[in-house]
């Protein structure tokens, strides 16, 4: 029972982070093409929140990527890493169930 809640919370947090990264990439692109105006208070608030949540992850990935100019692949890499983390969590839960450690 307790392990069910722990695995659920881990997967839920990873899912929320996945959506935050996707939304941040979309909002950054729309701002770059002047579709969204950051002088609008709601747009600025949402963009600032997404920036604060995702930028630490993006920055760490950008340190390992070569400079590609205007192309930023860090959101794609972060999404792949989050998906890999979800797969690892699922495999760990499955391993614990099959080995009898999960009760």
LINBEL-V134986 format. One record per helix or strand of 2 or more residues. SS is the DSSP state (alpha for helix, beta for strand). FROM is the first residue (numbers start at 1). TO is the last residue. Records with the same first field share a line. If there is no record, write none. Layout:
SS->FROM-TO ; FROM-TO
This chain:
alpha->2-32 ; 41-64 ; 74-99
